[in-house]
Amino acid sequence: MDFETRLANFAEVIVHFGLHTQPGRKVLINAPLTGTPDIPQFVRLIAEKAYDAGAPLVDVMWSDELLNLTRLRHAPEGSLTEFSKSYFDAIYENASNGDSYLRIVGQDPDLLANEDPDAVMTIQRTAMQQMKPISHKMNNELSGTWSIIAVPVKSWADKVLPDLPEDQRIPALWDLIFSICRADQADPISAWQAHSQNLTARYQYLNEKQYTALHYTAPGTDLTLGMPENHRWLGGGATNKDDIFYLPNIPTEEVFCAPHREKAHGVVSSSMPLNYNGTLIENFSLTLEDGKVVKVTAEKGEVVLKKMIDTDEGAGHFGEVALVPHSSPISQSGRIFYNTLFDENASCHLALGRAYAINVAGGTKMSEEELTAAGLNTSLVHTDFMIGSGAMNIDGTTADGQTEPIMRNGEWAFSV
């Protein structure tokens, strides 16, 4: 299957399964400017298919991540809390109108590695504050549809595929993305439907069990996570208030839930590097007591990790628990992507910070205070990090205190 066919397949997946574009609903795209000619071609192809699906307008906001570096090095002192109101207003209006938003990322994993962590966090904290009402529209009010995908840029391809000749890296990264996102299959929509149905069966099994706690064991990890009452596992996609099914992340291999914010105990170690806004954090571990991170160690990026955890009170608690088999396509690629969108789908992971209201029964109608009382965490941040491996075992504790295997050696231990 040639490049153009796979690119068209990927666009088809995004428009008809990712965003699930509806007649009469606009599409807003945020795409990287610093990339290859393939990216504008891809954006135009997505727009074409969105118009064919009935979108009355496809608008594109181009972004250049190198401008972040320029700002950090040249902006006047004290100006880093300034922000582009028009950028955030456009996304908020899109969500408010029930339209579709596509974020296309192409990032240099090491872009901000040598910059002042305090300055980087100031910019990020400002952006997170501005995103809060947008996140509420999308995740609590369930308005519109949205999806995040990634495309190759040279700096990312160089990081992921350093063993290949330089001129082969971007084509090879496209090949990996096409394979992982099922765009290299003859009928990619059917492939995604089958995959989504499998994930649905997994989370339905877990919802029926209503485990009171999960116990993780792996090299460097011995962690117990308490689960809130009436928790809801989800996966394979989301459904908005208009009953439209869509994929917030492409790829996705997870089923996920919210742990109880005050019931995490033990030690958990990362199994992959975390790229946090242009800084790589590697080989780190967290120690938790009563749900709160009380100790942080990292071979690289420790200062940035600690500053992220200090963003607000909720940043030091877990907001998400996600289960991914070690045999996922991303894991089987044998590559570390240094991009959370991909790496989180290679491995079981946790997230520090904000929980999703949809992960507890009735949560989307609850106030922040009610969500907290139900055991869910609130925070400006939501930072996924990978902990799974082929050596991880997970057990679930039932209401009567019995334990049952959920995963063994990184694979599902139950059938659906």
N, C-alpha and C positions, 0 to 999 in steps of 0.2 A: 504494500500500500504506500503510495508516494506521499511526500510531505504535504502537498496541497489537499489531498483527500483527508489525511489525518487532521490537518488544521481545520478543515470544514466540519469534520466529525466533532472536534472539540468545541467549536462554536455552536454546533447543534445541541450538544449536551448542555452547554451553558445557558442557551436561550430557552430550550424546551424542558429541561429538567432542573438545571441550577436555579435560574430566575423564574422559570415557568411563566414566561412573558404572556400577558393577557391582552386581548384587543382593547384599545382605548387607554392602556396604562403606559406611561412614559418610562423610558430607561435612562438612567444616569450612570455614566462610566467614569471611573477614575483610573488613569493608566500612566505608566512611567514613560517619560520623555527620553530618558537616557537609556537607550537600548539599541536593538538592531532594527533594520527595516522590516523584519518580520512582525514587529509589534504593531506599528500602524496598520499594516496589512491585516493583521488579526482583528484589530479593533473595528476596522471597516467591515470585515466579514461578519463579526458579531452584530454590528448595526444593521447590515443587510438582512440577516436572519430575523432580527427583532422587528424590523419593519414588515417583513413578510408575515410575522406572527400577529401583526395588528397594532404594534406600538405607534402612536401618532408622532412621537419625537424621541430621538436618541441623541442625548447631549454628552459631550466628553470634556472632562477636566483633566488636563495633562499636568503631571507633577514631575519634579526633578529632585531626587534625593540629594544630589550634590549641593543644592541650595541650602540644605540643613548645615552642611559643613561650612559653606560660605558664611552663613549667619553666625555660627558659633565662633568663627575666627575674626569676623569683621564688624558685627553689630555693636552699637553703642552699649556701654555698661548699663545694666538695669532695664534693658529693653526686651529681655527674653520672655516676658509674660504677654507681649503683644501677640495678637493672633488675627487671622483672616476671617472676619465675620462672614464674608460672602461665601467662603468655602463651606463652613459649617451650616450656614443658612440653607444652602442649596441641598445638602443631604437631608437636613431636617424637613424641608418642604417636600422633598421626594417621599420620605417615609410618611409624612402626615397625609399626603394625597393617596397613599396606598400604591405608589408606583414601585419600580424595581431599581435597585442600586447594585452595581457590579464594581468591586474593587480588584484591580489587577496589580499585583505587586511584582517587582523585580528589584531585588535589593543586594547591595554589597554587604556581606556579613561582618566585614571588618571596618566599615566606613567610619565609625565613631570611636574606634578602639583607643585612640590616643588623645581623645578630647576630655575636657574637664567633666567628671561625672556629675558635679553639682549643676553645671550649665545644661548638660544633656537632660537631667531630670527636671529642671525648671521648664524646658520646652515641652517635655512629655507630660508633665503634670498639668500644664495649661491646656494641652490638647485633650487630655482625658477629661478635664472639667467641662470643656466645650462639647465633648461627645456624650456626656451623661444624659441630656434630654433626648439625644438621638437614639442612644441605646435603649432608653425607656420606651420610646415609640416602637422600636423594632422587637425588643425582647419581652416587654411587659404588655404593651397594647397590641402586639402582634400585627402591626400595620405594615403593609407592603411586603415585598420579597427582596432578599439580598443574598449575595454570594461573593466569596473571595477565592481568587485563583492566583497562580504564579506563572510568570513567563521568564525565559532565560535572558539575563544580561551578562556581559562579559565577566564582570567581577565575581558574580555568583557561579558561573560555569567554571571559572578558574579555580574557585575554592572547592567545588564538588568533584571536579574531574581533573586534578593536577597531573595524573598519570598519562593523560592523552596528549597528543600534539595540540598546540594551541588552536590551530584552525579547525580541529575536530570537536572542540569542547561544547560550543553552543549547539551544533547539530545533535551531538550525543545527549545533551541535556533535554532538548526538545523530544528526542526519542524516549527518554525516561519518563518525561511528563505525559506524553501520549499514552504510553503503556500503563502507567499508574492510574491515569484518569480514564482508561478504557476507550480512548479515542482511536486506538489501532484495531478495534474490533469491527466486524462487518455491520453489526447493528448495535451501536454503543448505547442507545436509549434502552433497548431491551436488557443489555448487560447491567446497566445501572438499576433498572427496575428489579431484576433478580437479586442483585446485591443488597438493595434497600430492603427487600422483603426478608432476607436472611437476618439483617441487623434488627429489623422489627421483631422477628421471632425471638431473638436473643433478649432484647430488652423486655418483652412481654413476660418471658420466663422469670427474669429477675424481679419484675414488678409483682408477680404472683407470690414470690418468695418473701418479699419485704424483710430482708435480712436486717437485723439490728446493728450489725457491725461487719466490717471486712478486715481480715488480717493478712498482711503482706509479708512474705519472707523472700529474700534474695540476697546475694552478696552485698553487704553494707546496708541492708534494709531489714528492719523488724518494726513494722508499723501497724497500729490498729486504728481504724477509722470508724467512729460511731455514725450511724445513719439516722436522719430525722424521721419522725413518724410520717406516714402517708407520702413517702418520697416517690418520685416518678422517674424511672430510667427512660431515656429516649435515645434515638439514633437513626441513622439512615436518611435524615432529612427533617424538615419541620413543616408545620401547617399553620398558616396565619389566620386571622380572624374571619377572612372571607373563604376559609376552607380550601385555600390554594396550597398545595404541597410544593416545596422547593428545597434546594440544597444550600445551606449557608456556607459550607466549605466544600471545595472540590480540590483534592480528593477527600473522602471521609471513610474511615474504617472502624469508627468507635461506636460504642454505646456509652452514655455518660449520665451522671447524676450529680447531686449536690450532697456532700457529707455534712454532718452536723458540725457547725463552726467551733464548738467547744469540746469536741470529743475525739480529737486526734492525739495519740500518744505514741512515742517511740522515735525511731530514727529512719529517715529515708534518704537514699543516695541517688543521684542522677545517673542515668545510663547513656546519655547523649549530651553534647554541648547544647547550651541554650543561647540563641542569638537574641539578645534583648536590645532592640532599637539600635543596632549597629555595633554592639559590644558583645563579644563571645564570653560566656561564663561556662567554665569547664570543671568537671570532676568535683561537684559540690555535694554537700550533705546538709540536711536540716534536722534539728532535734526539736521535738514538740512536746509540750506539756499542757494539758487541758485545752487543746486545740490551738495553742499559740506557739509560734516559732520562738525558741529561747536560745538557740545556738546556730550559727551559720559558719561553715567552712567551705572554701573553694580554692582550687589550685590556680585558677585564673578568673578575674572579674569579681572577686569577693566584695570589693568596695561598692561596685554597681549593684550587685545583688542585695547587699545590706541597705543601700539607699532606696531601692525599689520596695523592700519590705517595710521601710520607714515612711512610705508615701502617706499612709494614714493607718488608723488602728486596724482596719480590716485586711490590710495587705499582708499581715503576718498570720492570717488564718487561711484555711483551704476553702475554695468556693466550688471546685469541681473535682470529680473523680471519673476517670474514663478508662474503659477496658478495651484493649486492642490485642488481637492474637499476634504472636511473634512471626507467624507465617504470612502476615499482610504483604501485599505487593511492594510496599515501600521498604519494609524490612528485608524482603527477599532480593531487592535490588543490590543489597550489599553496600549501599552508599549512605553516608551521613550528609544531609542536605543543608545543614546550618540554616534552616528555615523552618519555623515552628509549624507552618501549615502542612509541610510534608513530614517532618520528624515526629510530630505528635501522632501521626497515623501509622507510624512504624512501631509504636510502643505504647504500653499502658502509661498513662500520665496523670498528673494532678495539676491543679491550677491554684496559685495563690491569688487571693482577692475575691472579686465579685462572684456570687453565685447567680444562677439563672432562676428567675421566679417560676419558670415552667417546670422546674424539677421538684416541686411539691404541689400536692393537690390544692387547687384554688389559689395558687401563688400569684398568678397574674392580676388578681383582684385585691391583693394585699398591699398595705403600706409598707414602707421600709421597716417600721417598728414591728409590724405584724410578722414580716418575713424573719426578722431577727429573733422574735419570740418563737417562731417555728423551727429555729435552728439554722437558717440560711445566713450566709455572710454577705455583707455589703462593703463595697470599696470602690475607689476610682479605678483600680487596676484589675486586670484579669490576665495573669501570666502563666501559661502552660509550660510545664517542664516534664521531661521524659524520665521514667523510672523502670520501665519494663525491659525484659530480656528473656532469652531462652532458659534462664535459670529461675524465673520468678514463679512462685506459688501463691495463690490467693484462696482463702477460705471465707465462707459466709457463716455468720452466727444467726441461728434461727431464734424466734421469740421464746422458745423453751430452752435455750442455751446449748443446743446441739450445733455442731459444725459440719458444713458440707463443702466439698471442693467446687470452686468456681473456675480456677485455672491451675494447670499443672505444667511445669516447664514451659511457661509462656503460651500455652494453648488452652482453648476451651475444654473444660472437664465435664461438660454436660451436652446432651444432644437436643436438637429442636426439630 
